[in-house]
Amino acid sequence: LGNPTRAFDFLDDAFRSELLPSEGEVRRLRLTPVDKGAAMSSITVDVAADGSPRAVIYDLDGERMRIEIRRFDAADYAGYELIDFR
Protein backbone atom coordinates (compact mmCIF):
# COMPACT_ATOMS: atom_id res chain seq x y z
CA LEU A 1 0.00 0.00 0.00
CA GLY A 2 2.95 2.32 -0.50
CA ASN A 3 1.08 3.79 -3.47
CA PRO A 4 -2.67 3.18 -3.05
CA THR A 5 -3.49 4.66 -6.47
CA ARG A 6 -1.37 2.05 -8.32
CA ALA A 7 -4.39 -0.19 -8.84
CA PHE A 8 -6.00 2.46 -11.02
CA ASP A 9 -2.97 2.71 -13.33
CA PHE A 10 -3.30 -0.91 -14.48
CA LEU A 11 -7.06 -1.56 -14.43
CA ASP A 12 -7.30 -3.16 -17.87
CA ASP A 13 -4.30 -5.45 -17.47
CA ALA A 14 -4.04 -6.37 -13.82
CA PHE A 15 -7.60 -6.39 -12.46
CA ARG A 16 -10.95 -7.94 -13.23
CA SER A 17 -13.88 -5.67 -12.34
CA GLU A 18 -17.35 -6.52 -11.14
CA LEU A 19 -20.29 -4.33 -10.15
CA LEU A 20 -21.65 -5.25 -6.71
CA PRO A 21 -25.19 -4.59 -5.40
CA SER A 22 -25.80 -0.94 -4.53
CA GLU A 23 -26.18 0.19 -0.95
CA GLY A 24 -28.64 3.10 -1.01
CA GLU A 25 -27.17 5.91 -3.10
CA VAL A 26 -23.73 4.26 -3.20
CA ARG A 27 -22.64 1.98 -6.03
CA ARG A 28 -19.86 -0.54 -5.42
CA LEU A 29 -17.19 -1.76 -7.80
CA ARG A 30 -14.86 -4.62 -6.86
CA LEU A 31 -11.45 -4.96 -8.50
CA THR A 32 -9.83 -8.39 -8.20
CA PRO A 33 -6.21 -8.97 -9.25
CA VAL A 34 -5.78 -11.26 -12.26
CA ASP A 35 -2.51 -12.53 -10.76
CA LYS A 36 -3.51 -15.21 -8.24
CA GLY A 37 -0.23 -14.70 -6.38
CA ALA A 38 -0.98 -11.04 -5.60
CA ALA A 39 -0.84 -10.03 -1.93
CA MET A 40 -4.05 -8.04 -2.31
CA SER A 41 -7.29 -10.03 -2.49
CA SER A 42 -9.45 -7.18 -3.80
CA ILE A 43 -10.12 -3.47 -3.91
CA THR A 44 -13.66 -2.17 -3.52
CA VAL A 45 -14.55 1.37 -4.60
CA ASP A 46 -17.70 3.07 -3.29
CA VAL A 47 -19.03 5.60 -5.79
CA ALA A 48 -21.78 8.19 -5.14
CA ALA A 49 -24.67 8.73 -7.56
CA ASP A 50 -22.86 11.78 -9.01
CA GLY A 51 -19.89 9.57 -9.94
CA SER A 52 -17.51 10.83 -7.27
CA PRO A 53 -15.58 8.25 -5.23
CA ARG A 54 -16.52 8.03 -1.54
CA ALA A 55 -14.28 5.25 -0.24
CA VAL A 56 -11.65 2.72 -1.28
CA ILE A 57 -11.48 -0.55 0.66
CA TYR A 58 -8.36 -2.70 0.34
CA ASP A 59 -8.64 -6.38 1.27
CA LEU A 60 -5.27 -7.92 2.04
CA ASP A 61 -5.99 -11.60 2.68
CA GLY A 62 -8.90 -10.83 5.01
CA GLU A 63 -7.41 -7.73 6.62
CA ARG A 64 -9.37 -4.70 5.43
CA MET A 65 -8.35 -1.07 5.28
CA ARG A 66 -10.98 1.55 4.41
CA ILE A 67 -10.00 4.99 3.16
CA GLU A 68 -12.80 7.56 3.24
CA ILE A 69 -12.74 10.23 0.55
CA ARG A 70 -14.20 13.54 1.65
CA ARG A 71 -14.73 16.70 -0.33
CA PHE A 72 -12.70 19.73 0.58
CA ASP A 73 -14.77 22.81 1.43
CA ALA A 74 -12.74 26.01 1.77
CA ALA A 75 -15.55 27.53 3.88
CA ASP A 76 -14.59 25.12 6.66
CA TYR A 77 -11.20 26.85 6.87
CA ALA A 78 -12.16 30.51 6.90
CA GLY A 79 -9.33 32.61 8.29
CA TYR A 80 -6.61 30.28 6.95
CA GLU A 81 -4.42 30.98 3.95
CA LEU A 82 -4.92 28.26 1.35
CA ILE A 83 -2.06 27.37 -0.99
CA ASP A 84 -2.74 25.21 -4.03
CA PHE A 85 0.36 23.24 -5.07
CA ARG A 86 -1.08 21.88 -8.32
N, CA, C and O atoms as a GROMACS GRO file, in nm:
protein
  344
    1LEU      N    1   0.081  -0.120   0.000
    1LEU     CA    2   0.000   0.000   0.000
    1LEU      C    3   0.085   0.126   0.000
    1LEU      O    4   0.038   0.233   0.038
    2GLY      N    5   0.210   0.114  -0.042
    2GLY     CA    6   0.295   0.232  -0.050
    2GLY      C    7   0.239   0.335  -0.147
    2GLY      O    8   0.259   0.455  -0.128
    3ASN      N    9   0.171   0.290  -0.251
    3ASN     CA   10   0.108   0.379  -0.347
    3ASN      C   11  -0.033   0.327  -0.372
    3ASN      O   12  -0.053   0.246  -0.462
    4PRO      N   13  -0.132   0.374  -0.294
    4PRO     CA   14  -0.267   0.318  -0.305
    4PRO      C   15  -0.336   0.345  -0.438
    4PRO      O   16  -0.437   0.280  -0.468
    5THR      N   17  -0.286   0.438  -0.518
    5THR     CA   18  -0.349   0.466  -0.647
    5THR      C   19  -0.298   0.374  -0.757
    5THR      O   20  -0.351   0.377  -0.868
    6ARG      N   21  -0.197   0.291  -0.730
    6ARG     CA   22  -0.137   0.205  -0.832
    6ARG      C   23  -0.240   0.116  -0.901
    6ARG      O   24  -0.230   0.090  -1.021
    7ALA      N   25  -0.338   0.070  -0.827
    7ALA     CA   26  -0.439  -0.019  -0.884
    7ALA      C   27  -0.510   0.046  -1.001
    7ALA      O   28  -0.551  -0.023  -1.095
    8PHE      N   29  -0.526   0.176  -0.998
    8PHE     CA   30  -0.600   0.246  -1.102
    8PHE      C   31  -0.515   0.272  -1.227
    8PHE      O   32  -0.570   0.307  -1.332
    9ASP      N   33  -0.385   0.255  -1.217
    9ASP     CA   34  -0.297   0.271  -1.333
    9ASP      C   35  -0.301   0.149  -1.425
    9ASP      O   36  -0.272   0.161  -1.544
   10PHE      N   37  -0.337   0.034  -1.372
   10PHE     CA   38  -0.330  -0.091  -1.448
   10PHE      C   39  -0.464  -0.166  -1.450
   10PHE      O   40  -0.466  -0.289  -1.448
   11LEU      N   41  -0.574  -0.092  -1.452
   11LEU     CA   42  -0.706  -0.156  -1.443
   11LEU      C   43  -0.729  -0.259  -1.552
   11LEU      O   44  -0.775  -0.370  -1.523
   12ASP      N   45  -0.700  -0.225  -1.676
   12ASP     CA   46  -0.730  -0.316  -1.787
   12ASP      C   47  -0.646  -0.444  -1.783
   12ASP      O   48  -0.694  -0.551  -1.818
   13ASP      N   49  -0.522  -0.432  -1.741
   13ASP     CA   50  -0.430  -0.545  -1.747
   13ASP      C   51  -0.426  -0.630  -1.620
   13ASP      O   52  -0.418  -0.753  -1.628
   14ALA      N   53  -0.432  -0.567  -1.506
   14ALA     CA   54  -0.404  -0.637  -1.382
   14ALA      C   55  -0.526  -0.673  -1.298
   14ALA      O   56  -0.515  -0.752  -1.204
   15PHE      N   57  -0.642  -0.616  -1.330
   15PHE     CA   58  -0.760  -0.639  -1.246
   15PHE      C   59  -0.882  -0.678  -1.327
   15PHE      O   60  -0.900  -0.632  -1.440
   16ARG      N   61  -0.964  -0.762  -1.268
   16ARG     CA   62  -1.095  -0.794  -1.322
   16ARG      C   63  -1.195  -0.712  -1.242
   16ARG      O   64  -1.183  -0.704  -1.120
   17SER      N   65  -1.293  -0.651  -1.307
   17SER     CA   66  -1.388  -0.567  -1.234
   17SER      C   67  -1.526  -0.630  -1.232
   17SER      O   68  -1.565  -0.701  -1.325
   18GLU      N   69  -1.598  -0.602  -1.125
   18GLU     CA   70  -1.735  -0.652  -1.114
   18GLU      C   71  -1.817  -0.550  -1.035
   18GLU      O   72  -1.771  -0.496  -0.935
   19LEU      N   73  -1.938  -0.524  -1.082
   19LEU     CA   74  -2.029  -0.433  -1.015
   19LEU      C   75  -2.104  -0.510  -0.907
   19LEU      O   76  -2.167  -0.612  -0.935
   20LEU      N   77  -2.098  -0.462  -0.784
   20LEU     CA   78  -2.165  -0.525  -0.671
   20LEU      C   79  -2.301  -0.459  -0.648
   20LEU      O   80  -2.326  -0.352  -0.702
   21PRO      N   81  -2.389  -0.522  -0.570
   21PRO     CA   82  -2.519  -0.459  -0.540
   21PRO      C   83  -2.500  -0.323  -0.473
   21PRO      O   84  -2.410  -0.305  -0.391
   22SER      N   85  -2.585  -0.229  -0.510
   22SER     CA   86  -2.580  -0.094  -0.454
   22SER      C   87  -2.625  -0.096  -0.308
   22SER      O   88  -2.702  -0.182  -0.266
   23GLU      N   89  -2.574   0.000  -0.233
   23GLU     CA   90  -2.618   0.020  -0.095
   23GLU      C   91  -2.672   0.161  -0.085
   23GLU      O   92  -2.596   0.255  -0.062
   24GLY      N   93  -2.803   0.177  -0.102
   24GLY     CA   94  -2.864   0.310  -0.101
   24GLY      C   95  -2.819   0.387  -0.224
   24GLY      O   96  -2.834   0.340  -0.337
   25GLU      N   97  -2.764   0.504  -0.201
   25GLU     CA   98  -2.717   0.591  -0.310
   25GLU      C   99  -2.576   0.553  -0.358
   25GLU      O  100  -2.527   0.607  -0.457
   26VAL      N  101  -2.512   0.461  -0.288
   26VAL     CA  102  -2.373   0.426  -0.320
   26VAL      C  103  -2.367   0.302  -0.408
   26VAL      O  104  -2.430   0.200  -0.380
   27ARG      N  105  -2.290   0.312  -0.515
   27ARG     CA  106  -2.264   0.198  -0.603
   27ARG      C  107  -2.127   0.142  -0.565
   27ARG      O  108  -2.038   0.216  -0.524
   28ARG      N  109  -2.112   0.011  -0.579
   28ARG     CA  110  -1.986  -0.054  -0.542
   28ARG      C  111  -1.926  -0.126  -0.660
   28ARG      O  112  -1.995  -0.195  -0.735
   29LEU      N  113  -1.795  -0.110  -0.675
   29LEU     CA  114  -1.719  -0.176  -0.780
   29LEU      C  115  -1.606  -0.252  -0.712
   29LEU      O  116  -1.531  -0.195  -0.634
   30ARG      N  117  -1.594  -0.382  -0.743
   30ARG     CA  118  -1.486  -0.462  -0.686
   30ARG      C  119  -1.383  -0.489  -0.795
   30ARG      O  120  -1.418  -0.530  -0.906
   31LEU      N  121  -1.257  -0.466  -0.762
   31LEU     CA  122  -1.145  -0.496  -0.850
   31LEU      C  123  -1.069  -0.613  -0.790
   31LEU      O  124  -1.026  -0.607  -0.674
   32THR      N  125  -1.052  -0.720  -0.867
   32THR     CA  126  -0.983  -0.839  -0.820
   32THR      C  127  -0.860  -0.860  -0.908
   32THR      O  128  -0.872  -0.862  -1.030
   33PRO      N  129  -0.742  -0.877  -0.846
   33PRO     CA  130  -0.621  -0.897  -0.925
   33PRO      C  131  -0.630  -1.022  -1.013
   33PRO      O  132  -0.680  -1.125  -0.969
   34VAL      N  133  -0.583  -1.012  -1.135
   34VAL     CA  134  -0.578  -1.126  -1.226
   34VAL      C  135  -0.471  -1.224  -1.178
   34VAL      O  136  -0.488  -1.345  -1.189
   35ASP      N  137  -0.360  -1.171  -1.127
   35ASP     CA  138  -0.251  -1.253  -1.076
   35ASP      C  139  -0.293  -1.318  -0.944
   35ASP      O  140  -0.311  -1.249  -0.844
   36LYS      N  141  -0.308  -1.448  -0.943
   36LYS     CA  142  -0.351  -1.521  -0.824
   36LYS      C  143  -0.249  -1.515  -0.711
   36LYS      O  144  -0.284  -1.542  -0.596
   37GLY      N  145  -0.126  -1.480  -0.740
   37GLY     CA  146  -0.023  -1.470  -0.638
   37GLY      C  147  -0.013  -1.331  -0.576
   37GLY      O  148   0.077  -1.306  -0.495
   38ALA      N  149  -0.102  -1.241  -0.613
   38ALA     CA  150  -0.098  -1.104  -0.560
   38ALA      C  151  -0.128  -1.104  -0.411
   38ALA      O  152  -0.208  -1.184  -0.362
   39ALA      N  153  -0.062  -1.014  -0.338
   39ALA     CA  154  -0.084  -1.003  -0.193
   39ALA      C  155  -0.222  -0.947  -0.162
   39ALA      O  156  -0.279  -0.976  -0.057
   40MET      N  157  -0.275  -0.867  -0.252
   40MET     CA  158  -0.405  -0.804  -0.231
   40MET      C  159  -0.516  -0.893  -0.286
   40MET      O  160  -0.509  -0.937  -0.400
   41SER      N  161  -0.618  -0.920  -0.205
   41SER     CA  162  -0.729  -1.003  -0.249
   41SER      C  163  -0.824  -0.926  -0.338
   41SER      O  164  -0.870  -0.978  -0.441
   42SER      N  165  -0.855  -0.801  -0.299
   42SER     CA  166  -0.945  -0.718  -0.380
   42SER      C  167  -0.940  -0.573  -0.336
   42SER      O  168  -0.889  -0.540  -0.229
   43ILE      N  169  -0.994  -0.488  -0.421
   43ILE     CA  170  -1.012  -0.347  -0.391
   43ILE      C  171  -1.158  -0.317  -0.422
   43ILE      O  172  -1.206  -0.350  -0.531
   44THR      N  173  -1.227  -0.256  -0.329
   44THR     CA  174  -1.366  -0.217  -0.352
   44THR      C  175  -1.373  -0.065  -0.351
   44THR      O  176  -1.318   0.000  -0.262
   45VAL      N  177  -1.440  -0.008  -0.450
   45VAL     CA  178  -1.455   0.137  -0.460
   45VAL      C  179  -1.603   0.171  -0.444
   45VAL      O  180  -1.686   0.120  -0.519
   46ASP      N  181  -1.634   0.256  -0.347
   46ASP     CA  182  -1.770   0.307  -0.329
   46ASP      C  183  -1.782   0.437  -0.408
   46ASP      O  184  -1.700   0.528  -0.392
   47VAL      N  185  -1.885   0.444  -0.492
   47VAL     CA  186  -1.904   0.560  -0.579
   47VAL      C  187  -2.042   0.618  -0.555
   47VAL      O  188  -2.141   0.545  -0.554
   48ALA      N  189  -2.050   0.751  -0.536
   48ALA     CA  190  -2.178   0.819  -0.514
   48ALA      C  191  -2.254   0.828  -0.646
   48ALA      O  192  -2.198   0.805  -0.754
   49ALA      N  193  -2.382   0.863  -0.637
   49ALA     CA  194  -2.467   0.873  -0.756
   49ALA      C  195  -2.414   0.975  -0.856
   49ALA      O  196  -2.438   0.961  -0.976
   50ASP      N  197  -2.341   1.077  -0.810
   50ASP     CA  198  -2.286   1.178  -0.901
   50ASP      C  199  -2.155   1.133  -0.965
   50ASP      O  200  -2.095   1.208  -1.043
   51GLY      N  201  -2.110   1.011  -0.933
   51GLY     CA  202  -1.989   0.957  -0.994
   51GLY      C  203  -1.862   0.982  -0.915
   51GLY      O  204  -1.755   0.936  -0.955
   52SER      N  205  -1.871   1.054  -0.805
   52SER     CA  206  -1.751   1.083  -0.726
   52SER      C  207  -1.721   0.967  -0.630
   52SER      O  208  -1.813   0.910  -0.571
   53PRO      N  209  -1.594   0.934  -0.614
   53PRO     CA  210  -1.557   0.825  -0.523
   53PRO      C  211  -1.580   0.867  -0.378
   53PRO      O  212  -1.556   0.982  -0.342
   54ARG      N  213  -1.626   0.775  -0.297
   54ARG     CA  214  -1.652   0.803  -0.154
   54ARG      C  215  -1.558   0.725  -0.063
   54ARG      O  216  -1.524   0.771   0.046
   55ALA      N  217  -1.517   0.606  -0.107
   55ALA     CA  218  -1.428   0.525  -0.024
   55ALA      C  219  -1.357   0.422  -0.111
   55ALA      O  220  -1.408   0.382  -0.216
   56VAL      N  221  -1.240   0.381  -0.066
   56VAL     CA  222  -1.165   0.272  -0.128
   56VAL      C  223  -1.134   0.174  -0.016
   56VAL      O  224  -1.076   0.212   0.087
   57ILE      N  225  -1.171   0.048  -0.035
   57ILE     CA  226  -1.148  -0.055   0.066
   57ILE      C  227  -1.051  -0.158   0.009
   57ILE      O  228  -1.079  -0.223  -0.092
   58TYR      N  229  -0.936  -0.173   0.075
   58TYR     CA  230  -0.836  -0.270   0.034
   58TYR      C  231  -0.852  -0.395   0.119
   58TYR      O  232  -0.860  -0.385   0.242
   59ASP      N  233  -0.857  -0.511   0.057
   59ASP     CA  234  -0.864  -0.638   0.127
   59ASP      C  235  -0.732  -0.710   0.104
   59ASP      O  236  -0.702  -0.752  -0.008
   60LEU      N  237  -0.656  -0.725   0.211
   60LEU     CA  238  -0.527  -0.792   0.204
   60LEU      C  239  -0.539  -0.925   0.279
   60LEU      O  240  -0.509  -0.933   0.398
   61ASP      N  241  -0.581  -1.027   0.208
   61ASP     CA  242  -0.599  -1.160   0.268
   61ASP      C  243  -0.685  -1.156   0.394
   61ASP      O  244  -0.648  -1.215   0.496
   62GLY      N  245  -0.798  -1.088   0.388
   62GLY     CA  246  -0.890  -1.083   0.501
   62GLY      C  247  -0.875  -0.962   0.591
   62GLY      O  248  -0.968  -0.928   0.664
   63GLU      N  249  -0.762  -0.897   0.586
   63GLU     CA  250  -0.741  -0.773   0.662
   63GLU      C  251  -0.788  -0.658   0.574
   63GLU      O  252  -0.741  -0.642   0.461
   64ARG      N  253  -0.881  -0.578   0.624
   64ARG     CA  254  -0.936  -0.470   0.543
   64ARG      C  255  -0.893  -0.333   0.593
   64ARG      O  256  -0.883  -0.309   0.714
   65MET      N  257  -0.867  -0.246   0.498
   65MET     CA  258  -0.835  -0.107   0.528
   65MET      C  259  -0.927  -0.020   0.444
   65MET      O  260  -0.929  -0.032   0.321
   66ARG      N  261  -1.003   0.068   0.510
   66ARG     CA  262  -1.098   0.155   0.441
   66ARG      C  263  -1.045   0.297   0.444
   66ARG      O  264  -1.008   0.349   0.549
   67ILE      N  265  -1.042   0.360   0.327
   67ILE     CA  266  -1.000   0.499   0.316
   67ILE      C  267  -1.121   0.579   0.270
   67ILE      O  268  -1.172   0.559   0.160
   68GLU      N  269  -1.167   0.670   0.356
   68GLU     CA  270  -1.280   0.756   0.324
   68GLU      C  271  -1.231   0.874   0.240
   68GLU      O  272  -1.124   0.929   0.265
   69ILE      N  273  -1.308   0.910   0.140
   69ILE     CA  274  -1.274   1.023   0.055
   69ILE      C  275  -1.377   1.132   0.081
   69ILE      O  276  -1.496   1.114   0.055
   70ARG      N  277  -1.331   1.243   0.132
   70ARG     CA  278  -1.420   1.354   0.165
   70ARG      C  279  -1.390   1.473   0.076
   70ARG      O  280  -1.276   1.493   0.033
   71ARG      N  281  -1.491   1.551   0.049
   71ARG     CA  282  -1.473   1.670  -0.033
   71ARG      C  283  -1.417   1.783   0.052
   71ARG      O  284  -1.455   1.802   0.168
   72PHE      N  285  -1.328   1.858  -0.008
   72PHE     CA  286  -1.270   1.974   0.058
   72PHE      C  287  -1.363   2.092   0.040
   72PHE      O  288  -1.405   2.121  -0.072
   73ASP      N  289  -1.395   2.161   0.149
   73ASP     CA  290  -1.477   2.281   0.143
   73ASP      C  291  -1.399   2.394   0.209
   73ASP      O  292  -1.378   2.395   0.330
   74ALA      N  293  -1.356   2.490   0.128
   74ALA     CA  294  -1.274   2.601   0.178
   74ALA      C  295  -1.346   2.679   0.287
   74ALA      O  296  -1.281   2.739   0.372
   75ALA      N  297  -1.479   2.680   0.286
   75ALA     CA  298  -1.555   2.753   0.388
   75ALA      C  299  -1.529   2.698   0.528
   75ALA      O  300  -1.544   2.770   0.627
   76ASP      N  301  -1.490   2.572   0.536
   76ASP     CA  302  -1.459   2.512   0.666
   76ASP      C  303  -1.328   2.565   0.725
   76ASP      O  304  -1.298   2.542   0.842
   77TYR      N  305  -1.252   2.636   0.645
   77TYR     CA  306  -1.120   2.684   0.687
   77TYR      C  307  -1.109   2.835   0.671
   77TYR      O  308  -1.003   2.887   0.637
   78ALA      N  309  -1.217   2.904   0.697
   78ALA     CA  310  -1.216   3.051   0.690
   78ALA      C  311  -1.110   3.104   0.788
   78ALA      O  312  -1.096   3.054   0.899
   79GLY      N  313  -1.037   3.204   0.743
   79GLY     CA  314  -0.933   3.261   0.829
   79GLY      C  315  -0.796   3.198   0.806
   79GLY      O  316  -0.696   3.247   0.860
   80TYR      N  317  -0.788   3.091   0.727
   80TYR     CA  318  -0.661   3.028   0.695
   80TYR      C  319  -0.621   3.064   0.554
   80TYR      O  320  -0.706   3.079   0.467
   81GLU      N  321  -0.493   3.078   0.530
   81GLU     CA  322  -0.442   3.098   0.395
   81GLU      C  323  -0.435   2.962   0.327
   81GLU      O  324  -0.375   2.869   0.381
   82LEU      N  325  -0.494   2.951   0.210
   82LEU     CA  326  -0.492   2.826   0.135
   82LEU      C  327  -0.393   2.837   0.020
   82LEU      O  328  -0.397   2.934  -0.056
   83ILE      N  329  -0.305   2.740   0.008
   83ILE     CA  330  -0.206   2.737  -0.098
   83ILE      C  331  -0.229   2.613  -0.182
   83ILE      O  332  -0.230   2.501  -0.130
   84ASP      N  333  -0.248   2.632  -0.310
   84ASP     CA  334  -0.274   2.521  -0.403
   84ASP      C  335  -0.144   2.486  -0.474
   84ASP      O  336  -0.090   2.567  -0.548
   85PHE      N  337  -0.092   2.365  -0.451
   85PHE     CA  338   0.036   2.324  -0.507
   85PHE      C  339   0.023   2.252  -0.642
   85PHE      O  340   0.120   2.192  -0.690
   86ARG      N  341  -0.095   2.257  -0.703
   86ARG     CA  342  -0.108   2.188  -0.832
   86ARG      C  343  -0.020   2.251  -0.929
   86ARG      O  344  -0.016   2.208  -1.045
   0.00000   0.00000   0.00000
